[in-house]
Amino acid sequence: MSYMRILFAIVLTGLALPAEGNSAFADEAFTASNSDFARERNAEIETSMTRVEAARTAELERLQNEQIEAACAASAQAKFNRERNDEINASLIAAANARAQDARDSDEAEFEREQNAIADASMARDAAIRLAEFEKERNQEIDAAMAAYEAAKFAEERNADIGRSLAAVSAARQEEQFAAARNAEIENSLSAVKATQQLIETGSISQ
């Protein structure tokens, strides 16, 4: 409740009370209103101080964060600069070493080229020898395969001839056996006929 509203309430209350009691009641109401006003004012002050303190804390934290970020950025930049300088120094050292190595190798380059040419020629000769040996072995394998093929073909043809010969022999044997059996049957028939004739001639068969 604001101070003006309290005064307005006191005035209305004074108008409603008898004249002799207005003074004492007004004093009590005024004292009560002062106490309420003081409490409200203190609460507002505390709230304001709390907001101010929070704002100061936030600002302090922001400043500290900015300082930390700046320090981290400076540290990172310093680290980057050191690493970059190390890389540049390493590159310079490597380039110097490479130039020195090139200078040392320049005297040996011709000798190495000659040795490489000799090695290449030797390798070419070895390759030609190996190729000739491979071709020789390959030709031998081909000749052996052809000989084996011819031998197999001859054996197959020989087996066919043998098969035909065996078939002919078997057929001849069958014919001979058939002829022998037929002859035996004929002989048996002739023997029976002769025996019958003899019986007829001797009269042994009843008329």
Number of C-alpha atoms within 10 A of each C-alpha: 9 11 14 10 11 18 15 11 14 20 13 11 14 16 11 10 11 9 9 8 10 16 12 10 15 16 12 12 17 16 12 13 21 14 12 16 16 13 12 14 13 12 12 12 12 12 12 12 12 12 12 12 12 12 12 12 12 12 12 12 12 12 12 12 12 12 12 12 12 12 12 12 12 12 12 12 12 12 12 12 12 12 12 12 12 12 12 12 12 12 12 12 12 12 12 12 12 12 12 12 11 13 11 11 12 11 10 11 12 11 11 12 11 11 12 12 12 12 12 12 12 12 12 12 12 12 12 12 12 12 12 12 12 12 12 12 12 12 12 12 12 12 12 12 12 12 12 12 12 12 12 12 12 12 12 12 12 12 12 12 12 12 12 12 12 12 12 12 12 12 12 12 12 12 12 12 12 12 12 12 12 12 12 12 12 12 12 12 12 12 12 12 12 12 12 13 13 13 13 13 10 8 10 10 11 6 5
